[in-house]
Structures are given as structure tokens and as C-alpha cells.
Amino acid sequence: MPAMQPDDTLPLANLRPGERGRVRAVAMPASGHGHDEAIVIRLLELGFVPDELVRVTAMGPGGR
């Protein structure tokens, strides 16, 4: 897989264990989208804020 460029984006959910990424944005779901706003708020509380570096260490239930 080619290295990502700084302006490339993909959902953090696409990262595999051991891969790193940077949070670019965290947004509330569109009305009627089916996602719970409480999940977005919890992610912010856990530190998933714009410009934060993250690394996937493991996959939980429901992960690939």
C-alpha cells in the first residue's frame, strides 16, 4: 500500500491494528443518519479531537 500523503483522508475505522492516523474532524451525525450523538460526544471525551494522533492497538467486538 502506498504511503498516505498529509492531505489524504480515510475513516479511522479503516485503520488496522498497528496503523497510525490523525483525527482531522469529529462531527455530529446528520439528522436522521441513524448514528447516536452520544457516541460522538463520548469519542470527544476520550480524546478523539482534531489533530490528535492515534494508533490502533487492538480491535474490539464487531471489529474486522
N, C-alpha and C positions, 0 to 999 in steps of 0.2 A: 504494500500500500504506500503511495507517495506521501511525503510529509505534508501536513496541512500548513497553509500559509496563514499569517496573522489575521487576515480578514475572512477566512473560511469559517463557516458555522455549521454545526450539526447539533441535534438534541443530545444532552448529556446522557440520556437513556441509551444512546447508540455506543457509548464507550464500553469497552471490555475490561475485565479485571487487569490491573496494572497500567492501564492507559490514563493519561492526564488530560485535563481540559481547563478552560477558563470560562466562568459564568459571564455571559455577555449581557443577559437581561433576565429578569423574573417578572412575569406579567400575570395579572389576573385573567382567568379564562373569560372568553366572550360569553355573554348571556345566552343560556340555553345550550352551551357547549357540552355539558354533561360532566365536567370536572368540578370538584368541590373547592371553593375558595379557601376553605380551612387548610387544605393540603398546601396551597401556595403560601399561606401565612406561616405554616409550620416550617416549610423549607427556608423561608427568610429567617425565622427564629434560629434555625440550625446553622445559619451562616452562608446559605446559598444566596449571596448578594453579588451584584455586578462587579466584575473584575477579580473576583476571588478565584484562586487556583484550586482545583480539586483533582483527586486521584481515586479511581475505583479500586477498592481493596477486596471486595467480595460482592457477590450477587445474592440477594435475599429471595424469599419465596416469590414466585411469579417472574423472576428474572430469567434471562436466557441461559 
